[in-house]
Amino acid sequence: MPASFLFVTLLAFFAPFSAPAALASTLDDVTYDFVSRSLTVRGYYVPKQGDAKSGLAAELEARQNGVTALTRHLGKVCEGGTDNSHLASGWQRSLRSQGSEIYSNGVLKIILTSDLDKVFKGYSVARAKKLRTPEGEPIVFRLPALPQGSISCGSANFEFAGKKYAVSPVALPVEAGARRVNLLLGAGGVLKVSSPEDVSLLEKAKFPTDLQSEGEGLPLPVVGG
């Protein structure tokens, strides 16, 4: 077998397993799911030369690295960092393991999740108010996929009638006959209503005043992802 062929074969075999090592040092690997009202962060344990940690010790280190990644992420996206008053008390303790994966080069990845209302105060379901049409039909919003860069301290930007609002998408049980308002992601990651008919509907429903409540971020009732 030619040496060049062997080298390419070995490179192809190990390349997928070296990616987590790079992720561990370069990314805050955080994703949001507003429908399940949760966020996910991934933590990595990357063995050093001569490191002989047990499986449990490696998993504990990966978990701590996941908590550190979320701390770093929140420090970037929340004004005032992790001292922001909109963060829930003890959010670090809310992270729970959803499984782990170990790669052939010894890198271990752990997946941690938390409920959004355990991290951000604005996601309390009890805080969410229902928006209704003049005929009394409940209104819910269908969100597009939101990239991490469009979310600031758990809130997304929503533009309506020439004004911008911070909204906290809260998934609620959908009542029968609910009117769905489709949102699209505009320039700069700002959410907008997708049709003139829906704009007129929301104006009649007195949006956003009917959703105003204490705290930052309008509690936006959503469905879908």
BAFI-3210 file (N, C-alpha, C; in Angstrom, 3 decimals, decimal comma, padded with zeros to 6 digits):
// residues 225
n [1|2|3|4|5|6|7|8|9|10|11|12|13|14|15|16|17|18|19|20|21|22|23|24|25|26|27|28|29|30|31|32|33|34|35|36|37|38|39|40|41|42|43|44|45|46|47|48|49|50|51|52|53|54|55|56|57|58|59|60|61|62|63|64|65|66|67|68|69|70|71|72|73|74|75|76|77|78|79|80|81|82|83|84|85|86|87|88|89|90|91|92|93|94|95|96|97|98|99|100|101|102|103|104|105|106|107|108|109|110|111|112|113|114|115|116|117|118|119|120|121|122|123|124|125|126|127|128|129|130|131|132|133|134|135|136|137|138|139|140|141|142|143|144|145|146|147|148|149|150|151|152|153|154|155|156|157|158|159|160|161|162|163|164|165|166|167|168|169|170|171|172|173|174|175|176|177|178|179|180|181|182|183|184|185|186|187|188|189|190|191|192|193|194|195|196|197|198|199|200|201|202|203|204|205|206|207|208|209|210|211|212|213|214|215|216|217|218|219|220|221|222|223|224|225]
n.u [000,854|000,671|002,512|001,393|-001,328|-001,966|-001,531|-003,528|-005,781|-005,602|-005,807|-008,402|-009,759|-009,217|-009,914|-012,749|-012,826|-011,164|-012,426|-014,158|-012,212|-011,262|-013,629|-013,970|-012,252|-012,832|-015,528|-018,648|-020,876|-023,945|-027,420|-030,816|-034,183|-037,230|-039,740|-039,745|-039,024|-036,339|-032,720|-029,594|-026,318|-022,982|-020,379|-016,870|-014,359|-010,978|-008,334|-005,069|-001,589|-000,402|-002,421|-004,577|-007,332|-010,222|-013,302|-015,517|-014,360|-013,525|-015,996|-017,111|-015,373|-015,914|-018,557|-018,236|-016,833|-018,851|-020,670|-019,016|-018,791|-021,442|-021,625|-019,726|-020,945|-023,358|-022,218|-021,411|-023,775|-025,579|-026,345|-024,178|-023,212|-023,035|-024,142|-026,484|-029,778|-031,886|-031,347|-032,026|-031,848|-029,240|-028,905|-026,876|-027,032|-029,166|-028,627|-028,779|-027,732|-027,922|-026,809|-023,729|-020,785|-018,014|-014,983|-012,642|-010,119|-010,080|-011,453|-014,200|-017,609|-020,233|-023,712|-025,690|-028,709|-031,177|-034,148|-035,593|-036,823|-035,473|-033,120|-033,496|-035,449|-037,639|-039,054|-041,045|-043,932|-046,200|-046,107|-046,714|-049,005|-052,125|-052,838|-055,542|-057,855|-060,233|-062,558|-062,236|-060,620|-057,731|-054,368|-051,411|-047,875|-045,860|-042,619|-039,635|-036,575|-034,191|-031,087|-028,215|-026,938|-028,981|-030,239|-030,487|-029,500|-031,476|-033,664|-035,404|-035,290|-038,039|-039,788|-042,373|-044,849|-043,047|-041,586|-039,236|-039,092|-038,141|-038,619|-039,826|-040,058|-042,582|-043,666|-046,897|-049,698|-051,675|-054,749|-057,870|-058,731|-057,018|-055,447|-052,760|-049,895|-047,495|-044,023|-041,130|-037,577|-035,904|-033,603|-030,580|-031,346|-033,876|-037,168|-040,139|-043,536|-045,124|-047,130|-049,444|-052,078|-051,860|-050,571|-052,623|-054,433|-053,070|-052,919|-055,601|-055,934|-054,608|-051,852|-048,629|-049,671|-051,488|-049,919|-048,152|-046,177|-044,651|-041,069|-038,364|-038,803|-041,375|-043,812|-044,120|-046,516|-045,915|-045,750|-044,568|-041,399]
n.v [-001,198|002,199|004,795|007,350|006,883|005,471|007,452|009,376|007,797|007,322|009,964|010,616|008,880|009,745|012,437|013,112|012,673|014,477|016,865|017,519|018,247|020,646|022,131|022,290|024,269|026,526|027,207|028,395|026,245|026,455|025,943|026,886|025,954|026,945|025,859|023,524|024,831|025,010|024,949|023,900|022,870|021,958|020,158|019,489|017,071|016,989|014,940|015,296|014,819|011,953|012,009|010,330|010,055|008,706|007,309|008,520|010,812|012,133|012,670|014,373|016,531|017,283|018,076|020,299|021,918|022,358|023,880|026,079|026,930|027,759|029,787|031,563|032,143|033,406|035,580|036,999|037,573|038,803|041,925|043,370|040,949|037,830|038,826|039,925|041,037|039,640|037,002|033,808|032,860|030,736|029,351|027,766|025,317|024,122|022,673|019,590|016,265|014,849|012,701|011,254|011,110|009,326|009,692|008,195|009,225|009,779|012,049|013,340|014,038|015,774|016,222|018,794|020,021|022,558|023,980|026,853|028,708|028,249|029,419|031,972|034,582|035,568|033,524|032,235|030,312|031,002|033,697|034,406|035,958|035,636|036,417|037,730|037,696|040,240|038,779|036,940|034,738|032,808|033,943|032,773|032,613|031,586|030,597|031,197|029,319|030,283|031,706|031,467|033,924|035,810|035,980|037,529|037,467|035,556|036,669|037,635|039,966|041,865|043,447|045,737|047,741|049,842|049,936|048,450|045,497|043,553|040,146|037,302|034,185|032,002|028,789|027,616|025,474|024,873|026,269|025,072|026,179|028,318|031,265|031,410|033,300|033,916|034,398|035,997|036,037|038,917|041,423|041,680|039,841|040,308|039,708|039,657|040,338|038,361|038,926|041,387|041,016|039,738|041,741|043,647|042,171|041,928|044,594|045,136|043,467|044,815|044,501|045,506|045,904|044,305|042,267|043,240|043,119|042,821|043,095|042,280|041,872|040,953|038,491|036,211|034,198|031,116|028,656|025,722|025,572]
n.w [000,000|-000,915|000,736|000,786|000,385|002,699|004,640|003,991|004,449|007,228|008,134|007,351|009,003|011,628|011,647|012,171|014,912|016,075|016,010|018,316|020,212|019,220|019,325|022,059|022,915|021,444|021,042|022,438|022,991|022,719|022,494|021,812|022,551|022,037|021,993|023,549|025,761|026,698|027,068|025,675|026,409|025,618|027,088|027,267|027,856|027,484|027,171|028,551|027,741|029,287|031,100|033,259|033,985|035,661|034,296|035,564|036,723|034,417|033,247|035,150|034,906|032,283|032,591|034,296|032,549|030,709|032,230|032,617|029,956|029,451|031,345|030,307|027,870|028,717|029,950|027,744|026,308|027,992|029,352|031,601|032,260|034,063|036,345|035,716|036,318|035,269|035,169|036,531|039,973|041,063|038,650|037,651|038,948|037,785|035,536|033,880|033,114|029,867|028,717|027,423|025,334|024,129|022,381|020,044|020,495|023,142|023,940|025,688|025,474|027,000|027,306|028,393|029,795|030,498|031,881|030,379|032,096|034,390|034,034|032,894|034,130|032,735|031,489|032,854|032,901|034,261|034,142|031,578|029,393|027,665|024,311|022,452|019,681|018,549|018,480|020,403|019,962|020,706|020,171|018,750|018,115|015,411|015,337|013,397|012,826|015,187|015,089|017,255|017,514|017,327|019,708|022,763|025,970|026,463|025,226|022,224|019,485|018,401|015,910|015,485|014,092|013,703|016,039|018,308|020,257|023,089|023,251|025,003|024,051|024,890|025,144|025,112|025,991|023,168|022,403|021,035|017,791|017,703|016,453|014,276|013,988|011,695|011,973|010,616|010,085|009,995|008,679|010,517|012,382|013,454|014,508|012,558|011,599|009,157|007,249|005,852|006,657|009,117|010,534|010,691|012,199|014,652|015,392|015,885|018,012|019,915|020,283|021,355|023,885|025,299|026,169|027,939|030,851|034,105|034,337|032,033|028,551|026,430|027,093|024,811|023,363|021,871|019,187|017,584|015,720]
ca.u [000,000|001,499|002,510|000,483|-002,688|-002,124|-001,632|-004,849|-006,755|-005,528|-006,299|-009,854|-010,299|-009,097|-010,427|-014,002|-012,676|-010,397|-013,288|-014,566|-011,108|-011,260|-014,824|-013,824|-011,475|-013,147|-016,949|-019,635|-021,791|-025,232|-028,566|-032,081|-035,398|-038,294|-040,948|-039,615|-038,633|-035,081|-031,479|-028,626|-024,909|-022,122|-019,100|-015,888|-013,138|-009,925|-007,209|-003,715|-000,604|-000,124|-003,603|-005,194|-008,545|-011,250|-014,454|-016,335|-013,631|-013,574|-017,353|-017,283|-014,641|-016,666|-019,721|-017,797|-016,508|-020,126|-021,146|-018,140|-019,163|-022,692|-021,287|-019,048|-021,965|-024,246|-021,423|-021,331|-025,072|-026,370|-025,754|-023,745|-022,711|-023,837|-024,794|-027,709|-030,906|-032,884|-030,972|-032,602|-030,883|-028,798|-029,114|-025,822|-027,450|-030,314|-028,173|-028,847|-027,094|-028,763|-025,991|-022,356|-020,216|-016,557|-014,393|-011,512|-008,914|-010,251|-012,287|-015,539|-018,583|-021,433|-024,798|-026,393|-029,874|-031,867|-035,351|-035,319|-037,235|-034,510|-031,960|-033,970|-036,690|-038,726|-039,707|-042,037|-045,210|-047,207|-046,001|-047,168|-050,400|-052,645|-053,285|-056,744|-058,468|-061,453|-063,624|-061,942|-059,767|-056,350|-053,350|-050,082|-046,896|-045,006|-041,267|-038,640|-035,387|-033,458|-029,661|-027,766|-026,569|-030,150|-030,819|-029,715|-029,904|-032,709|-034,726|-035,220|-035,802|-039,264|-040,160|-043,786|-045,348|-041,947|-040,915|-038,597|-039,365|-037,502|-039,678|-039,448|-040,995|-043,021|-044,559|-048,049|-050,637|-052,443|-056,184|-058,524|-059,126|-056,070|-054,927|-051,301|-049,250|-046,155|-042,970|-039,940|-036,360|-035,472|-032,205|-030,082|-031,909|-035,064|-038,414|-041,173|-044,775|-044,878|-048,183|-050,244|-053,291|-051,506|-050,307|-053,928|-054,997|-052,394|-053,315|-056,944|-055,799|-053,868|-050,480|-048,217|-050,108|-052,165|-048,924|-047,225|-046,133|-043,438|-039,853|-037,913|-039,212|-042,789|-043,993|-044,751|-046,973|-045,432|-045,947|-043,685|-040,028]
ca.v [000,000|003,402|005,545|008,500|006,374|005,142|008,701|009,948|006,946|007,587|011,311|010,569|008,144|010,485|013,803|013,353|012,575|015,607|018,041|017,944|018,909|022,027|022,763|022,519|025,463|027,672|027,534|028,246|025,403|026,610|026,031|027,172|025,353|027,687|025,043|022,690|025,758|024,507|025,218|022,812|023,245|020,776|020,297|018,541|016,723|016,698|014,417|015,794|013,744|011,368|012,119|009,008|010,223|007,675|007,730|009,432|012,083|012,785|013,179|015,522|017,651|017,723|018,801|021,610|022,703|022,774|024,993|027,212|027,414|028,511|031,014|032,442|032,553|034,380|036,776|037,727|037,966|039,535|043,176|043,199|039,587|036,898|039,563|040,492|040,772|038,808|035,602|033,165|032,526|029,345|028,705|026,774|024,031|023,584|021,873|018,143|015,508|014,122|011,679|011,613|010,345|009,332|009,507|007,265|009,877|010,006|013,218|012,995|015,123|015,600|017,114|019,303|020,828|023,234|024,695|028,274|029,502|028,037|030,256|033,335|034,825|035,921|032,384|031,620|030,128|031,721|035,112|034,614|036,324|035,209|037,460|037,251|038,523|040,888|037,769|036,069|033,605|032,973|034,165|032,234|032,973|030,517|031,128|030,557|028,920|031,459|031,464|031,899|035,335|036,690|035,866|038,324|037,174|034,786|037,379|037,928|041,278|041,799|044,771|045,835|049,118|050,781|049,878|047,172|044,973|042,296|039,177|036,016|033,207|031,019|027,806|027,295|024,547|025,613|026,047|024,787|027,358|029,416|031,901|031,378|034,416|033,494|035,398|035,737|036,626|039,981|041,858|041,856|038,849|040,860|039,040|040,526|039,686|038,054|039,311|042,565|040,568|039,480|043,053|044,219|041,379|042,275|045,949|045,037|042,776|045,732|044,075|044,579|046,328|043,211|041,316|043,906|042,637|043,242|042,406|042,511|040,920|040,601|037,034|035,932|032,810|030,558|027,265|025,346|025,998]
ca.w [000,000|-000,959|001,991|000,693|000,552|004,108|005,388|003,741|005,115|008,662|008,346|007,241|010,144|012,878|011,560|012,878|016,349|016,577|016,026|019,653|020,903|018,758|019,859|023,491|023,205|020,589|020,930|023,484|022,226|023,381|021,592|022,473|021,998|022,691|022,078|024,747|026,826|027,258|026,350|025,732|026,308|025,554|027,763|026,756|028,563|026,512|027,957|028,290|027,675|030,589|031,943|033,439|034,780|035,557|033,512|036,363|036,851|033,107|033,037|036,037|034,330|031,106|033,098|034,759|031,359|030,140|033,063|032,297|028,619|029,562|032,076|029,351|026,904|029,354|030,162|026,480|025,743|028,980|029,793|032,987|032,453|034,865|037,434|035,169|037,214|034,597|035,301|037,712|041,022|041,087|037,349|037,408|039,515|037,052|034,399|034,095|032,040|028,915|028,077|027,068|024,214|024,174|021,065|020,040|020,990|024,566|024,213|026,158|025,346|027,800|026,903|029,561|029,471|031,593|031,475|030,203|033,249|035,472|033,692|032,676|034,858|031,830|030,852|033,731|032,213|035,036|033,787|030,206|029,210|026,375|023,403|021,767|018,651|019,055|018,594|021,534|019,611|021,169|019,137|019,036|017,094|014,920|015,209|012,537|013,571|015,634|015,328|018,573|017,471|017,376|021,046|023,716|027,352|026,437|024,517|020,809|019,088|017,605|015,411|015,107|013,980|013,788|017,333|018,606|021,580|023,476|023,526|025,582|023,492|025,878|024,536|025,943|025,342|022,165|022,468|019,760|017,040|017,877|015,246|014,236|013,289|011,282|012,057|009,820|010,629|009,108|008,750|011,868|013,287|014,106|014,137|011,988|011,162|007,748|006,303|006,230|007,353|010,514|011,139|010,998|013,290|015,903|015,755|016,472|019,295|020,793|020,550|022,404|025,219|025,991|026,672|028,845|032,235|034,787|033,905|030,672|027,514|026,321|027,084|023,519|023,281|020,607|018,826|016,480|015,886]
c.u [000,887|001,373|001,521|-000,958|-002,963|-002,301|-003,016|-005,917|-006,774|-006,075|-007,819|-010,472|-010,291|-009,711|-011,734|-013,819|-011,844|-011,252|-013,722|-013,461|-011,040|-012,465|-014,639|-013,125|-011,924|-014,608|-017,662|-020,810|-023,153|-026,332|-029,836|-033,214|-036,575|-039,586|-040,900|-039,193|-037,345|-033,899|-030,533|-027,223|-024,084|-020,795|-018,158|-014,769|-012,116|-008,704|-005,882|-002,752|-000,276|-001,290|-004,277|-006,421|-009,480|-012,411|-015,310|-015,668|-013,659|-014,951|-017,613|-016,557|-015,360|-017,891|-019,322|-017,436|-017,777|-020,723|-020,328|-018,492|-020,450|-022,462|-020,651|-020,046|-022,868|-023,513|-021,332|-022,677|-025,950|-025,639|-025,403|-023,256|-023,618|-024,399|-026,099|-028,911|-031,973|-032,527|-031,535|-031,507|-030,524|-028,959|-028,060|-026,248|-028,589|-029,909|-028,178|-028,314|-028,132|-027,941|-024,612|-021,881|-018,697|-016,011|-013,113|-010,219|-009,038|-011,058|-013,683|-016,435|-019,785|-022,458|-025,582|-027,572|-030,422|-033,137|-035,043|-035,704|-036,368|-033,244|-032,363|-035,318|-037,890|-039,501|-040,676|-043,367|-046,301|-047,239|-046,600|-048,660|-050,846|-053,166|-054,474|-057,191|-059,691|-062,613|-063,359|-061,093|-058,350|-055,391|-052,031|-049,178|-046,082|-043,627|-040,492|-037,501|-034,591|-031,996|-029,248|-027,471|-027,738|-030,809|-029,919|-030,274|-031,269|-033,844|-034,364|-035,786|-036,979|-039,621|-041,608|-044,203|-044,243|-041,221|-040,324|-038,848|-038,483|-038,614|-039,081|-040,444|-041,323|-044,017|-045,656|-048,898|-051,550|-053,916|-056,735|-058,936|-058,195|-055,608|-053,411|-050,771|-047,820|-045,182|-041,823|-038,771|-035,836|-034,001|-031,800|-030,670|-033,135|-036,304|-039,431|-042,388|-044,719|-045,955|-048,949|-051,500|-053,012|-051,165|-051,625|-054,582|-054,390|-052,727|-054,689|-056,896|-055,006|-052,518|-049,592|-048,783|-050,795|-051,192|-047,971|-047,316|-044,819|-042,233|-039,531|-038,449|-040,707|-042,913|-044,799|-045,194|-046,643|-045,817|-044,998|-042,295|-039,511]
c.v [001,244|004,192|006,705|008,077|006,076|006,408|009,329|009,147|007,217|008,978|011,342|009,891|008,986|011,874|014,007|013,390|013,719|016,853|018,443|018,646|020,379|022,779|023,151|023,825|026,685|028,080|027,495|027,539|025,379|026,706|026,210|026,426|025,997|026,889|024,147|023,516|025,302|025,044|024,046|023,380|021,970|021,070|019,202|018,307|016,319|016,218|015,038|014,610|013,256|011,439|010,757|009,118|009,031|008,209|008,741|010,799|012,854|013,392|014,396|016,746|018,191|018,526|020,207|022,505|023,171|023,938|026,250|027,801|028,227|029,826|032,031|032,999|033,633|035,684|037,640|038,308|038,730|040,814|043,057|041,800|038,748|037,546|040,187|040,081|039,887|037,325|035,037|032,812|031,041|028,606|027,633|025,382|023,394|022,679|020,391|017,414|014,786|013,090|012,195|010,699|010,446|008,973|008,675|007,904|010,266|011,235|012,748|014,214|014,803|016,636|017,496|020,154|021,493|023,854|026,181|029,091|029,259|028,871|031,724|033,532|035,028|034,752|031,648|031,525|030,905|033,203|035,411|034,944|035,908|036,413|036,923|038,244|039,223|039,907|036,779|034,856|033,837|033,127|033,564|032,559|031,749|031,101|030,450|030,045|030,172|031,110|032,045|033,394|036,294|036,698|036,601|038,116|036,497|035,440|037,589|039,316|041,122|043,229|044,765|047,304|050,139|050,803|048,485|046,784|043,753|041,332|037,896|034,983|032,108|030,075|027,450|026,237|025,331|025,251|025,770|026,096|028,534|029,955|031,921|032,537|034,000|034,664|035,002|036,471|037,635|040,317|042,088|040,894|039,338|040,141|040,051|039,694|039,537|038,528|040,539|042,172|040,329|040,779|043,689|043,490|041,780|043,694|045,943|044,381|043,590|045,177|045,315|044,883|045,207|042,174|041,951|043,306|043,079|042,464|042,703|041,453|040,659|039,068|036,613|034,468|032,215|029,100|026,957|025,870|026,635]
c.w [000,000|000,329|001,954|000,912|002,021|004,939|005,235|004,458|006,615|008,983|008,314|008,451|011,411|012,829|012,299|014,386|016,920|016,677|017,427|020,424|020,497|019,317|021,310|023,795|022,425|020,614|022,271|022,822|022,907|022,322|022,414|021,771|022,720|022,809|023,303|025,966|027,509|026,465|026,575|025,595|026,335|026,236|027,300|027,777|027,505|027,279|027,548|028,289|029,092|031,552|032,041|034,324|034,600|034,726|034,259|036,476|035,534|032,857|033,916|035,489|033,100|031,531|033,538|033,581|030,649|030,908|032,765|030,933|028,676|030,312|031,140|028,336|027,501|029,637|028,921|026,069|026,722|029,388|031,277|033,288|033,327|036,128|036,971|036,017|036,589|034,623|036,600|038,714|040,957|039,772|037,060|037,876|038,732|035,903|034,746|032,875|031,187|028,144|027,724|025,950|024,309|022,795|021,171|020,553|022,459|024,930|024,623|026,049|026,224|027,356|028,147|029,112|030,724|031,031|031,390|031,433|034,476|035,243|033,566|033,358|033,926|031,271|031,758|032,992|032,934|034,672|032,419|030,166|027,808|025,596|022,611|020,691|019,250|019,219|019,728|021,209|020,129|019,985|019,616|017,857|016,709|014,616|014,086|013,411|013,923|015,852|016,666|018,606|017,540|018,753|022,027|025,116|027,390|025,683|023,052|020,518|018,138|017,197|014,969|015,157|014,229|015,114|017,545|020,057|021,834|023,852|024,096|025,064|024,512|025,225|025,534|025,249|024,404|022,267|021,072|019,101|017,167|016,526|015,320|013,398|012,982|011,365|011,147|010,447|009,626|009,283|010,210|012,875|014,035|013,586|013,621|011,623|009,653|006,782|006,794|007,003|008,837|011,247|011,573|012,177|014,628|016,350|016,413|017,853|020,309|021,223|020,468|023,786|025,992|026,540|027,676|030,244|032,846|034,264|032,460|029,729|027,542|026,298|025,859|023,459|021,911|020,448|017,694|016,691|014,626]
res [m|p|a|s|f|l|f|v|t|l|l|a|f|f|a|p|f|s|a|p|a|a|l|a|s|t|l|d|d|v|t|y|d|f|v|s|r|s|l|t|v|r|g|y|y|v|p|k|q|g|d|a|k|s|g|l|a|a|e|l|e|a|r|q|n|g|v|t|a|l|t|r|h|l|g|k|v|c|e|g|g|t|d|n|s|h|l|a|s|g|w|q|r|s|l|r|s|q|g|s|e|i|y|s|n|g|v|l|k|i|i|l|t|s|d|l|d|k|v|f|k|g|y|s|v|a|r|a|k|k|l|r|t|p|e|g|e|p|i|v|f|r|l|p|a|l|p|q|g|s|i|s|c|g|s|a|n|f|e|f|a|g|k|k|y|a|v|s|p|v|a|l|p|v|e|a|g|a|r|r|v|n|l|l|l|g|a|g|g|v|l|k|v|s|s|p|e|d|v|s|l|l|e|k|a|k|f|p|t|d|l|q|s|e|g|e|g|l|p|l|p|v|v|g|g]
***
